Amino acid sequence: MTVRIRAASAPGEIRIAVTDDARMDDTEGAGLIEYALWRPGAPDGIGDVHRGRVAARMPAMGGAFVDLADGASGFLPDSAGAAGLTEGDATLVRVTRSAQGGKGARLAACPADTVPAPDRTGPPALLARGPSPLEVLAAAWPDAPILIDDASVGARLPPALRERVERVPNAFDPETEAASDALDDPAVALPGGLRATITPTPALVAIDMDGGAASADRRAKQTAQFAANRDALPALLHQIRLRNLSGAIVLDVAGLAIRKRQALRPVFEESLARDPLRPRFLGFTALGLAEILRPRIRPPLHELVSGPHGQALRALRHWVRATHGTPGTAAPLRVGTDIARALDRDPGAVADAARLSGHVPTRQFDPSLPPLGWSLSGPENRP
């Protein structure tokens, strides 16, 4: 067995990587097949079942906004069960797309017979949690062992998965740690000396490939450029999956004449076919940009790590690394306004930091720091 599910514990989150030792030397992520973040204190809500209440009918949008538990809301399309509902109606719904990109959750009606009768009426409430990202990946790789480095991770799993758990000192080996860290970088090194830059925007994700060392190829320019793009694209398209980029994605290949780009279609289609979300390759625009449409379900990685909560967890993770095993009183964590608020909203993450470091976290609000800034004892850190 070469495939392993690795669950590395950190304050407030569990980083999950599916790796394959047999692919450690390939060009698609140093053996990294899947990657996900699980934040028990701030779950993304996918699969959650709610008793909701229709807040407003939106005929022009073809659906209705539904109030959920804890002041949240989501959109229920007519095609997913909103047809016939009126304002104030109670309805049972399941979250099919998490809140992301500034938009609320997407919902689908849940059959009444799947919910116990006493739970079908009343104010908005969360009735059942959906599967965690770790449970989803464990189901996708049913024969893979689950490596954990913290007993609390095993305790959060359903009993049926616990027999697959193996406790190890470090769930992420150095190669997995490096591949995980690289996913935060918008610049991607590709085979053959090519590079790509990933730029998310509110409307779409733009990806630009740069020829780099391919220009040194002694073959005819267009022959060399085609070969370089053909060899680099599988690794780049795998990054879309690892980073969970979704929605509209446009990609500008490196240097190849527009009329030559259609020949790359099989590379796009074959690479995207390996993605379980089945993204669609829509072809090339008149400008030669490749268009990809990937379903939006869970939040993309860049959104999870760049927001206040993601930056607060990053600060706690660095604080734990700096204080673990040190004697005496640990240095305080200095934080900006948004980081302070995010930590207040996730007390479980602070408790995790105390358990993992052996010190009670002390944080100081520092008005001199930017809202998303934090500092240990050296220069301030910014997202």
C-alpha positions as CSV (number, residue, x, y, z in Angstrom):
1,M,0.0,0.0,0.0
2,T,1.6,3.3,-1.1
3,V,-1.4,5.6,-0.7
4,R,-1.8,7.2,2.7
5,I,-4.1,9.8,4.2
6,R,-2.1,12.1,6.4
7,A,-3.9,14.2,9.0
8,A,-1.5,16.8,10.6
9,S,-2.9,18.5,13.7
10,A,-2.5,22.3,14.3
11,P,-4.4,24.8,16.4
12,G,-8.0,25.0,15.1
13,E,-7.4,22.9,12.0
14,I,-6.3,19.6,10.6
15,R,-4.3,19.6,7.4
16,I,-5.1,16.6,5.3
17,A,-3.0,15.2,2.5
18,V,-3.5,12.1,0.4
19,T,-0.1,10.9,-0.8
20,D,1.2,8.1,-3.0
21,D,4.8,7.0,-2.5
22,A,4.7,5.6,-6.0
23,R,4.3,9.0,-7.4
24,M,6.9,10.9,-5.4
25,D,9.0,11.5,-8.5
26,D,6.2,12.4,-10.9
27,T,5.5,16.0,-12.1
28,E,2.1,16.4,-10.4
29,G,2.8,17.5,-6.9
30,A,5.6,15.3,-5.4
31,G,3.2,12.5,-4.6
32,L,0.4,14.8,-3.3
33,I,-2.9,13.5,-4.7
34,E,-5.4,15.5,-2.6
35,Y,-5.2,18.3,0.0
36,A,-7.8,19.7,2.3
37,L,-8.2,21.8,5.5
38,W,-10.6,20.7,8.2
39,R,-11.5,23.3,10.8
40,P,-13.8,21.8,13.4
41,G,-14.5,25.2,15.0
42,A,-15.5,26.7,11.7
43,P,-16.8,23.9,9.4
44,D,-17.6,24.8,5.8
45,G,-21.1,23.3,6.2
46,I,-21.2,21.0,3.2
47,G,-23.8,18.3,3.8
48,D,-25.2,20.0,6.9
49,V,-29.0,19.5,7.3
50,H,-30.9,22.6,8.6
51,R,-34.5,23.4,9.6
52,G,-34.8,26.7,7.8
53,R,-37.3,29.4,7.2
54,V,-38.0,31.2,4.0
55,A,-36.9,34.9,4.4
56,A,-37.6,36.2,1.0
57,R,-38.9,34.9,-2.4
58,M,-36.7,36.1,-5.3
59,P,-38.6,35.4,-8.5
60,A,-36.0,37.2,-10.6
61,M,-33.3,34.9,-9.2
62,G,-35.4,31.8,-9.5
63,G,-35.4,30.9,-5.8
64,A,-35.6,32.0,-2.2
65,F,-33.3,33.1,0.6
66,V,-33.6,30.8,3.6
67,D,-32.7,31.7,7.2
68,L,-30.5,29.1,8.8
69,A,-29.2,28.5,12.3
70,D,-27.0,31.1,14.1
71,G,-28.0,33.9,11.8
72,A,-26.7,32.4,8.6
73,S,-28.6,32.2,5.4
74,G,-28.5,30.4,2.1
75,F,-30.1,30.4,-1.3
76,L,-32.5,27.7,-2.3
77,P,-33.2,27.6,-6.1
78,D,-36.6,26.8,-7.4
79,S,-35.1,23.8,-9.2
80,A,-33.8,22.5,-5.9
81,G,-37.0,22.8,-3.9
82,A,-38.0,26.5,-3.5
83,A,-40.8,26.4,-6.0
84,G,-44.1,26.7,-4.1
85,L,-42.6,28.1,-0.9
86,T,-43.7,31.5,0.4
87,E,-42.1,33.9,2.9
88,G,-42.3,32.5,6.4
89,D,-42.5,28.8,5.4
90,A,-40.4,26.3,7.3
91,T,-38.3,24.0,5.1
92,L,-35.7,21.3,5.5
93,V,-32.6,21.9,3.5
94,R,-29.1,20.5,3.0
95,V,-26.1,22.7,2.2
96,T,-24.7,21.7,-1.2
97,R,-22.2,24.6,-1.7
98,S,-20.5,26.4,1.1
99,A,-20.5,30.2,1.6
100,Q,-17.6,31.5,-0.4
101,G,-16.5,34.5,-2.5
102,G,-18.7,36.8,-0.5
103,K,-21.8,34.7,-1.4
104,G,-24.0,32.7,0.9
105,A,-24.4,28.9,1.0
106,R,-26.3,27.1,-1.8
107,L,-29.1,24.8,-0.6
108,A,-31.3,21.9,-1.7
109,A,-34.5,20.7,-0.2
110,C,-34.2,17.7,2.1
111,P,-37.0,15.1,2.0
112,A,-39.1,15.3,5.2
113,D,-38.9,11.6,5.8
114,T,-35.2,11.8,6.2
115,V,-35.6,13.9,9.4
116,P,-37.3,12.7,12.6
117,A,-40.8,14.1,12.9
118,P,-40.1,16.2,16.1
119,D,-37.3,18.1,14.2
120,R,-39.5,19.1,11.2
121,T,-41.1,22.2,12.8
122,G,-39.7,25.1,14.8
123,P,-37.3,28.0,14.4
124,P,-34.1,27.6,12.2
125,A,-31.8,25.0,13.6
126,L,-28.9,22.8,12.6
127,L,-30.1,19.3,12.7
128,A,-27.1,17.3,11.5
129,R,-23.5,17.9,10.4
130,G,-22.3,16.7,7.1
131,P,-19.1,14.6,6.7
132,S,-15.8,16.3,7.5
133,P,-13.2,16.6,4.7
134,L,-11.3,13.8,6.4
135,E,-14.3,11.5,6.2
136,V,-14.9,12.4,2.5
137,L,-11.3,11.5,1.6
138,A,-11.4,8.4,3.7
139,A,-14.4,7.2,1.7
140,A,-12.7,8.0,-1.6
141,W,-9.6,6.0,-0.5
142,P,-11.2,3.1,1.5
143,D,-8.0,1.0,1.7
144,A,-5.6,3.8,2.7
145,P,-4.4,4.0,6.3
146,I,-5.0,7.3,8.2
147,L,-1.9,8.6,9.8
148,I,-2.4,11.0,12.7
149,D,0.0,12.8,15.0
150,D,-2.6,13.8,17.6
151,A,-5.0,11.5,19.5
152,S,-7.7,14.2,19.3
153,V,-8.0,13.7,15.6
154,G,-8.9,10.1,16.0
155,A,-11.4,10.9,18.7
156,R,-13.3,13.2,16.1
157,L,-13.6,10.3,13.6
158,P,-16.6,8.0,13.4
159,P,-16.0,4.6,15.0
160,A,-15.9,2.9,11.6
161,L,-12.8,4.8,10.6
162,R,-10.8,4.4,13.8
163,E,-9.6,0.9,12.9
164,R,-7.7,2.5,10.0
165,V,-5.9,5.1,12.2
166,E,-2.2,4.8,12.9
167,R,-0.5,7.2,15.4
168,V,2.9,8.6,14.2
169,P,5.2,11.3,15.5
170,N,4.6,13.5,12.5
171,A,1.7,12.9,10.1
172,F,3.4,15.1,7.4
173,D,6.8,13.9,6.3
174,P,9.2,16.6,5.0
175,E,8.2,16.1,1.4
176,T,4.5,16.5,2.2
177,E,5.2,19.5,4.4
178,A,7.1,21.2,1.6
179,A,4.4,20.4,-1.0
180,S,1.7,21.7,1.4
181,D,3.6,25.0,2.0
182,A,4.0,25.5,-1.7
183,L,0.2,25.6,-2.2
184,D,0.2,29.0,-0.5
185,D,2.4,30.4,-3.2
186,P,0.7,31.9,-6.3
187,A,3.8,31.1,-8.3
188,V,4.1,27.5,-9.4
189,A,7.3,25.9,-10.7
190,L,6.5,23.5,-13.6
191,P,8.4,20.7,-15.4
192,G,10.7,21.9,-18.2
193,G,11.6,25.2,-16.5
194,L,8.1,26.7,-17.0
195,R,6.3,28.7,-14.3
196,A,2.8,29.7,-13.7
197,T,1.2,32.5,-11.7
198,I,-2.3,32.0,-10.3
199,T,-4.4,35.1,-9.7
200,P,-7.9,34.7,-8.1
201,T,-10.3,37.5,-8.8
202,P,-14.0,38.0,-7.7
203,A,-15.1,36.9,-11.2
204,L,-12.7,34.2,-12.2
205,V,-9.3,32.6,-11.6
206,A,-6.6,33.8,-14.1
207,I,-3.5,31.6,-14.7
208,D,-0.6,32.8,-16.7
209,M,2.2,30.4,-17.9
210,D,5.7,31.7,-18.6
211,G,8.0,29.9,-21.0
212,G,11.2,30.4,-18.9
213,A,13.8,27.9,-19.7
214,A,11.8,26.5,-22.6
215,S,13.2,29.3,-24.8
216,A,16.6,27.6,-24.6
217,D,15.3,24.6,-26.5
218,R,17.2,24.1,-29.8
219,R,14.1,22.9,-31.7
220,A,12.0,25.2,-33.8
221,K,10.3,27.8,-31.6
222,Q,6.7,26.6,-32.0
223,T,7.7,22.9,-31.7
224,A,9.6,23.6,-28.5
225,Q,6.8,25.7,-27.1
226,F,4.2,23.1,-27.8
227,A,6.3,20.4,-26.2
228,A,6.9,22.5,-23.2
229,N,3.3,23.3,-22.6
230,R,2.2,19.7,-23.2
231,D,4.7,18.5,-20.6
232,A,3.9,21.1,-18.0
233,L,0.1,21.3,-18.2
234,P,-0.7,18.1,-16.3
235,A,1.2,19.4,-13.3
236,L,-0.5,22.8,-13.5
237,L,-4.0,21.3,-13.9
238,H,-3.3,19.1,-10.9
239,Q,-2.6,22.3,-8.9
240,I,-6.2,23.4,-9.7
241,R,-7.4,20.3,-7.9
242,L,-5.0,20.6,-4.9
243,R,-5.8,24.3,-4.4
244,N,-9.5,23.6,-5.0
245,L,-9.7,26.5,-7.5
246,S,-13.3,26.6,-8.8
247,G,-15.8,28.5,-10.9
248,A,-14.5,30.1,-14.1
249,I,-10.8,29.5,-14.7
250,V,-8.9,31.0,-17.7
251,L,-5.4,29.9,-18.6
252,D,-2.9,31.5,-20.9
253,V,-0.4,28.9,-22.1
254,A,3.2,29.9,-22.7
255,G,4.2,31.5,-26.0
256,L,2.4,29.2,-28.3
257,A,0.7,30.8,-31.3
258,I,-3.1,30.9,-31.0
259,R,-3.7,28.7,-34.0
260,K,-1.5,26.0,-32.5
261,R,-3.3,25.9,-29.1
262,Q,-6.2,23.7,-30.2
263,A,-3.7,20.8,-30.4
264,L,-3.4,20.9,-26.6
265,R,-7.1,20.1,-26.1
266,P,-6.4,16.3,-25.4
267,V,-3.9,17.3,-22.7
268,F,-6.6,19.4,-20.9
269,E,-9.3,16.8,-21.2
270,E,-7.2,13.9,-20.1
271,S,-5.8,15.8,-17.1
272,L,-9.1,17.2,-16.0
273,A,-10.7,13.8,-16.3
274,R,-8.7,12.7,-13.2
275,D,-10.4,15.3,-11.0
276,P,-13.3,13.8,-9.1
277,L,-15.3,17.1,-9.5
278,R,-15.2,16.5,-13.3
279,P,-14.3,20.1,-14.4
280,R,-15.2,20.9,-18.0
281,F,-12.7,22.1,-20.6
282,L,-14.7,24.6,-22.7
283,G,-12.1,25.3,-25.4
284,F,-10.1,28.3,-26.3
285,T,-11.3,31.9,-26.7
286,A,-10.5,34.1,-29.7
287,L,-7.6,35.4,-27.7
288,G,-6.3,31.9,-27.2
289,L,-7.2,31.6,-23.5
290,A,-8.2,28.1,-22.3
291,E,-11.5,28.1,-20.4
292,I,-12.2,25.7,-17.6
293,L,-15.3,25.4,-15.5
294,R,-14.9,23.6,-12.2
295,P,-17.9,23.2,-9.7
296,R,-17.9,25.3,-6.6
297,I,-18.5,23.2,-3.5
298,R,-16.0,23.8,-0.7
299,P,-14.1,27.1,-0.3
300,P,-10.9,27.4,-2.3
301,L,-7.6,27.1,-0.4
302,H,-6.6,30.7,-1.0
303,E,-9.8,31.9,0.5
304,L,-9.4,29.7,3.6
305,V,-5.8,30.8,4.3
306,S,-6.0,34.5,3.4
307,G,-9.0,35.5,5.5
308,P,-8.9,36.6,9.2
309,H,-9.6,33.1,10.5
310,G,-7.0,31.5,8.3
311,Q,-4.4,34.1,9.3
312,A,-5.3,33.7,13.0
313,L,-4.7,30.0,12.8
314,R,-1.5,30.6,11.0
315,A,-0.4,32.9,13.8
316,L,-1.3,30.2,16.4
317,R,0.6,27.5,14.4
318,H,3.8,29.6,14.4
319,W,3.3,30.4,18.1
320,V,3.1,26.7,18.9
321,R,6.2,25.9,16.9
322,A,8.1,28.7,18.7
323,T,7.0,27.8,22.2
324,H,6.7,24.0,22.2
325,G,9.0,22.4,24.7
326,T,10.4,25.8,26.0
327,P,10.6,26.2,29.7
328,G,9.1,29.1,31.7
329,T,6.5,31.5,30.4
330,A,6.0,31.7,26.7
331,A,6.2,35.0,24.8
332,P,2.9,36.6,24.0
333,L,1.4,36.7,20.6
334,R,0.8,40.2,19.4
335,V,-2.2,40.6,17.1
336,G,-4.1,43.1,15.0
337,T,-7.8,43.8,15.3
338,D,-9.1,41.2,12.8
339,I,-6.8,38.5,14.2
340,A,-8.0,39.2,17.7
341,R,-11.7,38.9,16.7
342,A,-11.1,35.7,14.8
343,L,-9.4,34.1,17.8
344,D,-12.3,35.2,20.1
345,R,-14.7,33.4,17.7
346,D,-12.7,30.1,17.8
347,P,-11.9,29.3,21.5
348,G,-11.2,25.7,20.4
349,A,-8.2,26.8,18.4
350,V,-6.8,28.6,21.4
351,A,-7.4,25.5,23.6
352,D,-5.6,23.4,20.9
353,A,-2.6,25.8,21.0
354,A,-2.3,25.3,24.8
355,R,-2.6,21.5,24.5
356,L,0.0,21.3,21.7
357,S,2.5,23.7,23.1
358,G,2.2,23.0,26.8
359,H,1.7,26.8,27.4
360,V,-1.5,28.8,27.9
361,P,-1.5,31.2,24.9
362,T,-1.2,34.9,25.9
363,R,-2.1,37.4,23.2
364,Q,-1.8,41.1,23.2
365,F,-3.8,43.5,21.0
366,D,-1.3,45.8,19.3
367,P,-3.0,48.8,17.6
368,S,0.3,49.4,15.7
369,L,-0.2,46.2,13.7
370,P,-2.4,46.1,10.6
371,P,-5.8,44.4,11.1
372,L,-4.4,41.0,9.7
373,G,-1.0,41.5,11.2
374,W,0.6,39.4,14.0
375,S,4.0,39.1,15.6
376,L,5.9,36.8,17.9
377,S,9.1,38.5,18.9
378,G,10.5,39.5,15.5
379,P,9.1,41.5,12.6
380,E,5.4,41.6,12.1
381,N,3.8,39.1,9.8
382,R,1.3,40.0,7.1
383,P,-0.9,37.7,5.0
